[in-house]
């Protein structure tokens, strides 16, 4: 049985164990005078049975799914004759692909060597046996766990403590998985970045003014000298992000001020959902709008006043991106402003301040930490956007501060470098990890600066 079919079956068994344990807890409590004589409510006995049934089975199922493929692949590779055993990971991947295609019927066995056909037969047998063993073991563990918990439904056992202890461990594991995943991502990027700097000097990467990640396939290849200077990419990223924030921050912040302090309730009920609809538009739609409407308009407008503008420009991408992230600033700022206590407003107005003075001197400083959080979220969204840049700003890495020129960003180049079949030993592919590491460092520095600003204004307000 496949894992996708086995998982809901385990959950059904857990539900059955829950119902049986619940009924048993009530039947056990009946001779004692009711459930008030139990150490815990029937719900906890039932929940404990469901947890005993589901958790061990799901652990086995997850471990099996995680290691099954690798173990079977190693067994299949080891069954090949010594002269056919692949010597490199690339050869192993090719051989396993042939074996899998033969086993799935996608490749005619007459066109491959006999040892590949034998390995394909072994692969099918191992997969069938693994599926049978997995199904039997998982269902058996689920049934045994539910049966054991059912027999432990007794009046003197405090099931509530057992359930809460189990849930605390589940919460701890979830938190640990999130943390370990973050650590794993960071270290994997660091490892590949170190490999990249082993091929390209770090000074060239950080201070180079040309980006052309080409690598030679052979020694005599012409035009294969790669240039890995990151400055044009970060210049384009900052230029587009600056234009986007210059549009979204004033518009979003002023919209939030109007909706929270000046708009009537009917007007707020109408405008706020319409404004938040911008966040639900797919980025590819924004990209079409930028490429087909905004970019040609900017080019024609620039030509009409005697300026030279590219058909793909940073200004077009930045303007549309700014429109896209307006809801991030507006919604968060509106919620934060509304969260400011009403007594602060009343006290300021009672002292003779106008509504605008109250907003500027009282409400805005109180809401500044949340507003900075919204702006930071908008900045992160702008820095990480890819589709709009590809469609409206282009792929050319130009070192320019002219918003009418075509530029590219770090995220666009990461996608470009990792698109298609790539060899992860080349400097061209490893450059994507170095770009990701630098983007991570820059985002971290932005967070630190934002926290310092927030703390500074909090101290002034307090």
N, C-alpha and C positions, 0 to 999 in steps of 0.2 A: 504494500500500500504506500502511495506517495505521501510525502510529508504534509502537503497541502490538504489531503483527505484525512490524515491521521490526527492532525491538530484539532479540528472540530469534533472528532470522535472522542478525544480525551476530554474536551470541555463538556461534552454531553454526559460522559461517565461521571465527571465531577459534579454536574448538576443533579444526577441521580443520587450520588453519594450525599449531597447536601439535603435532598428531600428525605432520604431514608434516615439520616442521622437526626433530622428535625423531628420526624415522627417518633423515632425511638426515644428522644429526649422527653417528649411529652408523655409517652407511654410509661417511661421510667418514673416520671414525676407524679403520675396519677395516683399510685398507691400511697405516696408520701403526703398527699394533701395539696398537690398543685405545683406549678413551676417555681413558686416562691421558696420551696425547699431545696432547689438546686443551687449549686455554687455559681452558676451562670445562666443566662437566658438561653432558650433553645436555639436562638440564632447563632450563638457562639459555638455550640456543639456542631451545628450544621456547617458553619463556616470552616471549622477545624477539619471536618471530614472532607470538604471540598478541597482545602489546601493540601491535606495529606494525599489526596488522590491526584491533584493536578501538578503540584510543584515537582515531585521526583520524576514523574513521567515527562514533563516538559524539559527538565534538565537533561535527561537521557536523550530525548528527541533532538534538542539543540546540539548536544555534543556529537551525536551520531551524524546529524546533517553537516556539522562543521568539518568532521574528519573523514567522513565516508569517501568523498571523492578523491582525496589525496592518497588514502590507503589503497583504494582500488587501483589508482593510476600507478602507484609504486609496484603493486603486485603484477600488474599487466606488463610493465616495463621489464621487471625482473624475469618474466617468463620468456622473453625474447632470447634468441641465440646470442652468444657473446659478440659475434661479428655484427649483429644488428642493433646492439644496445647503443642509444644515442650518447654522444660524448659532451654535448653542450645543451644548455637549457633551450636554445632555439631549435636544435634538432629534436629534442624531446617533445617540444610543443608541436612540431610538424608531424612527428610519428603518432602522437596521441590524437591529433586531429584526423589523420588517416584512419586510425583504428576506430574512432568514434563514428566517422562517416560510414565506414563499412558496417559497423554494428547497427547503425540507424537505417541502413538501406539506401543511403544517399550516394554511395560509391559502389560501383560494380566490383565484386571480388576478383573478377578475371583480370582486372587492370592493376592489381597490387600483388606484391610477393606473398607467398604462402604463409610465411611467419606472421604477416600482418593479418591475414584472414584468421589464423589460429588465435592471435591475440584478441581479435574482435569477438570471436566465439567465447573466449575466456571472460572478456569484459561483460558480455551479456549474462553469462552464468553468475559472475560475481555480483552484478547489480541485482539480479533476481534473488540470490541468496541473501544479500544484504537487506533487501526490502522485506523479505520474510522474517528474518531475525529481528529487524527493527520493529516491525509491527507486533510480533509476538512479545518481545521484551517490554515495549512501551505499554501495551495493553495489560500485560501481566502486572507490571509495577503499579499502574493506575488502579487495578482491581485490588491488589494487595494493600495498597495505601488506604483506599476507601474502606476496605473490610476492617483493617486494623483500627482506623479512627471510629468506625461504627461500633466495634466492640468496646471502645474506651469511653462510650457515653455512659457515665456513671455519676450519681448525685454528688459524690465527694470530690470530683475532679473539677477544678476551676478552668473551664475551657476559655474563658475570656482572656486570662493571662497568657495562655498558649497562643491564641490568635493574635493578640497585640504584640507579643514577642516576635512571632513570625512576620507580621507586617512591618515591624521595625527593621528586621533584617532585609526584607524585600526593599524597603525604602533606602536602606544603606547601600544595597547592591546597585540599585538604580543610580544613586548619586555617584557611586564609585565607577560605574560604567561610563557615565557622562564625563567624569574627570579623566579617567584613563583614556577614553577616546580622544579627548582634547590633547592630552600628553602624547598619545601615539601619533596624532596628526602632526603636531609640532616637531617631534623627533624625526618622523619620516621625511618631512620637508627639510629639516636641518641636514639629515644624512645625504639627501640628494643634492642639496646646495653645496655641501663640502666637496662632493664628487665633481660638481660643476667648476668650483674654484680650483680644483686640481687640473682642469683642462684650460681654463681661462683665468688670467690674473684678476684678482679682486679690484685692483686699481683701474684696469680697463673697464670693468663692469660698472663701477661706481662713478667714474669720471669721464668715461667715453662719451663722445657726442654723436656717434653714428650707431645705428641699429640695423644690422643686416645679418641675421643668424643663418648663414650658409656654412655648410661643412663639406669637405671634399670626400667623394666616394672612392677616388683613386689618387695616386700621387701626382699624375700629370694633368689633372682636371683644371680647366681654365675658369676663372671667375668664381672660385670657391673659398676665397678668403672671407671668413666671417668677421663681423663687427658686432660686439655685444655691449655697446654703451647704453646705459639705462636712462641717461638724462633726457633724450627725446621722448621716451615713454612717460616718464614722470612729469615732464613739462606738459604733454598733451593731457594727461590725467588731471593735473591740477588746473589747467586752463578750462577744460570742460566742467569740472566740478565747481570751480569758482563761478562760472556763468550760471550753472544750475542753481547754486546756492544764492546767487544774487537775485534770481527770479523767485525762488521758493520761499526764502526766509522772510523778506518784507511782505510778500503777498500772503503767505500762510500766517505770519504773526499778526498782521493787521486784520486779517479775516477772523482770527481767533478773538482778538480784542472786540471787534464789532459784534460777533455772535454772542459773546459772553457778557458784554457790558452795555451794548446799545441796541441790539436787535430786539424786537418784540418776540413774544413766544411763538406766534404763528410764522413769523419770518424765520426764526431760528429753526423751527421744525421743518421748514421747506428747504432752506439753504444748506444746512449741515449735511443731510443725506446726499444732496446733489454734489456737494463738494467732496464728500467721501467716496462717491462713485468713481472718481479719478483713480483711486487706489486699486480698483477692481479691473481696470482696463489692462489687457495683456501688453507686455513690453513690445512685442512684435508689432502690435497695432500702432503704438507710439512711433516705432521705427518706420513703418509705412508712412505715417503722417509727416514725420520729419523729412524722409527722403523724397516724397512726392509733392509735398505742399510747402513746407517751411524752407527747405534748402533752395528750391528754385526761386521762391519769393525773395529770399535774402540775396541770391546771386543777381536777379534782375534789379532789385533795389540798389545794390552796390554799383552795378554798371550804370544805372541812371544818374548817379551822382559822381561818376568818374572813378570809381574804385574797382579794383580787380578782385573778384571773389571766386573761389573754387566751387564747383558743383556739389562738393561735399566739404562741409566746413565745421569747425568746432562750435561756431555760434549757433548753427542749426541744431546740432546735437545737444548743446547746453541749454538752449531755450526749451526744447521739448522735454528734456530730462527735468528741468526745473518745474515745468507744469506737472510732470508725473509725480514728483515728490512733495508737491504742495500739501496734500492731505497728511503726510507724515508730520509736518510742522504744525499745520492748523489743528488737527484733531488732538494731538498731545498737548499743545499749548492751551487749547480751549478747555480740556479736562483739568489741566493744572490750575488755570485761572479760576475756574469754577470751584476748585477745591480750597481756595483761600477762604478762611473763616469770614463770615459775614460781619462779625463784630469789628474787624479791622476796617471794613468799608464804612460802617456806621460811625465808628470813632473818628475817622478822617473827615467825613462829611459834617459831623457834629462840631468839629473844630473850625469849620468854615472853608474847607478845601472844596474846590470844584470837582466834578466827576473826572475830568481829565487829569487834574493834579493828584487825585486819589489813585488813579490808574498808574501814573508815572512814579509817584513817590512811595506808594504803599503796596499796591497789588503786584506790580511788576517785580520789585525786589523780592517779595515773598514767593512769587512763582518762578523766579529765575532758574533755580536748579532744574525744575521740570522742563522749562523752555529750552535750556541748554541740552537736556537729554534728547528732546525732539530734534533740535538742530543737529546734534551729533548723529542721531539715527538717519537723518536726511543726508548728511555728509557721507556716511558709510554706504548708504544706498546709491549715492551718486558715484562714489569711487568704484563700487562693485558692478555697476551697470555695464552690460556688454552689447546687447542687441541693438539698442539705439545708436551706439557709437559705430558699430559695424555698418549699419545702413545709412547713417547720416554724416559720419565724419571720415569714414574710410579706414584703410589699413596701412597707409603710408606713415612711417615714423619720421616726421619733420620736426626739427628743432626750431620752433617759432613761437612767438607770443602774439601773432596776428590771429584774431578769432575768425577771420575770413579764409584762412588756409585749412587744408585738410590735415588732420592729425590722427593719432591713434592712442590707445591707453594700455595700461599694463594688463588689464583683464582680457582685452581683445587679443593681445599677443600670446597670452597663456593659452587661450582657446585655439589660436592658430597653430601654435607649436605642438599641441597635443592632439590635433585632428588627424585622423587617418592612421595607417600603420606606421608606427615610429619605433626606432631602435633606441632603447633607454640607456645606451652606452655613449651616445653622441652628445656633444656639447650643445647642439641645437635643441634637443629634447630636454636635457638637464637644465637649460636656461629657464624653462617654465617654472621649475621649482625654485630657482633663485629669485625670479620675479615674484612668486608667491611669498617667499620669505621676506623680501623687502616690503611688499604690500602689508604683510602682517606687522612688521616693525613700525611702519608709518601709522597704521591704524591704532596700534598700541600707544604710540606717542600722542596721537590725537586724544585718546581716552584720558591719558595722564594730564594733558593740558586742560581738558574740559573739567576734570575733577578739581584741579587747582583753582580754576575760575569759580566753580560752584562753591568751594570751601571759602574762598575769599569773600564772595558776596554774602554767604551765609553768616560769616562772622560780623560783617558790617551791619547786616539786618538785625542780628541778635543783640 
